[in-house]
Amino acid sequence: MRSDPSRRRLLRILSAATGLGMLGALSEPAQAASLRVGAPAPTLVLHTIDGRSIDTASLRGKVVILTFWATWCDPCNEELPLLSEYAKAHAADGLVILGFSLDGPEDLADVRQVAAKLSFPVGLLGGAYAGGYGRVWHLPVNFVVDRAGNLVDNGWNDDPPELTAARLERVVTPLLARHVD
């Protein structure tokens, strides 16, 4: 069964408006108050569409990008192939990307279709709340965690919110060269 088209349309409008800064008043409560760059990153579990569970706490020693997206989000659909290529290029360097889709279970077929083209695991978030990362109120949003488990890039502060090749090179690539003792 497909999701209600009017609900999907409203979500697209809200996502676009948020991306344009039109819903700034919603951003303040959406962010987790304790989310600070340099502090330990909140743990989160990705329940993948193929039935695995990946706990970010088990990824200590890896550089981790958490990406939040949806099939109906145009900027996400532009960002995901870039992340997939970056993940393939840097998997041997200790990079892990986890993709959290905000689509509902009724859109699982669409999520699977997108995920089939990606080189990293994907799962449904199951709602707009992402634990210590807060309520996901705009898409895409990404968070980068270093090998020691500390938050390095807080996606709520990124403008524009999409990860670009330049931002990956500036923020993530240097982390891949460093190793935790």
N, C-alpha and C positions, 0 to 999 in steps of 0.2 A: 504494500500500500504506500502511495506517495504522500509526502507531507502536504498540508494545506497550502495551496498556492498563495493565499493572502498572507499567511504567516511568513512564508519564505520571502515574499515581496517586502513585508514590513521589516524583516531582519536585514534584507539587502539595503533598504533605505536608511535604516539606523546605522548600519555599518558604514555606508558612504558618508552619512552626515557626521558620524564620529570621526572618520578619517579626515574630514574637512575641518574639524574642530568645532562643529556646530553644536555638539552636545558636551561641551567642556564641563558643565556643571555635574555631569554624571561621572566624570573621570575621578574625582577626588575620593568618593567612597569605594570605587572599584579597585583601587590599588591596596595591596596588603601593606599595612602600616609598618611592619617589621622588615620589609624587603629593602635591603641596603647593599649596595655594591661594596665588596670587600668582606661582607659577613657571610657565614655559612648559608648556602642556598637551601631553600625549603625542599624537602623530598617530595617526590610525586611518583606515582606508579602509572605506567602506560600499560593498559590492557589492549594488546594488539588485536587486529581483526583476524589474525590466524591463531588466536587462543593463548598466546604467551603473555606473561606479566614481566615487565621490566621496571625495577625499582631504581630510581636515580641514586639511592644510597649505595647500591651495588656497583656503581660506575666510577667509584673513587679511583683516581689514577688515569682517567680518561677526560678529555675535554668534551663537554656536552652542550649541545644546542637543543633547547626545547622550543619547538615551533607550534603555534596555535593557528589554525586555519579552518576554512570551510570550502566546500565545493562551489558554493554560490558567490564566493568572494573573489572578484577579479584580480585585485593586487596579490592575493594568495596564489592564484593560478599562474601568475607571472613569476612569483618568488620560488615556488616549489621546485621547478626544474633547475634553477640556479643552486638551490640547497642540495638537490640530488647529485648534481655533478660535483659539487664541492665535497660532499660526503664520500663519493667514490674516489676522488683524487686524494683524500686525506684519511681514509680508513686505516691504513697501515701506520699512520702517525698518531693513532689513538683518539680519533674523532668519532663521536657517536651523536647522531641526530635522532631525536624522537619527535614524531609528528602526532599532535593531538587535534583531531577533527572535532569541530563543534556541531557537525551535522547530527541529526537524530538517527535513531536506529532504523527508521523508515527509509532513510537515504543510504543505507549500508551498501547497496549495489553501486551507487555513484561514488562512494568513498573507495570501495574496492577498485573501481575503474581508475581512479586517480592514483591510488596506492600502487597499482600494478606497474606504473611508470616510474616509481620512486625507488631509490637505493637505500632507504632507511625505513624502519618500522613505523607503522601508523596504527592508531586506535581511536575509538570514539571517546571523547572526554566525558560524556554522559550528562552534561549540563554546563552552565556558564561559569561555575565555580571551580577554580584550579588550585585548591588547597592554599598554601602559603603565598601563592602568586596572585591571589585575589580573584575577583570576578572578571572574566574576560569580556571586556566591553568594546574593544575594537580589534579588527583583524586586518592583516596578520599582526601578531605580536610574538616576539622571540626573546629568549633569555639565554645567556651564555654562562656556563659554569666551568671553572678551571679544574685542573687535576686534583687539587686539594679539596674540592667540594665547595668553593666559595663563588658567590655571584660576581661576575666580572662585567656583565652588561645587562642592565635592567631595561627591558623592552618598553616599559611604560614611558621611559624618558626619551626614546628614540624618535627623531623627527627628520625624515619621514620614517614611519614604522617598519617598512620593508627592509630586509637585509639586502644589501647590494654587494657586488663583487668587491668594491672598494672597502666597504665596512668589514666584510669577512677578512680581507687581507690586513686591515688595520687592527681589528679586535681579536680575531680567532687565530689566524696563522701564527702570530708570535707565541701564543699559548701552546701551540703544537710543538714548538721547538724546545719548550721548557719541560723538564721532568721533575716529578715529586720525589724527594729522597725518602 
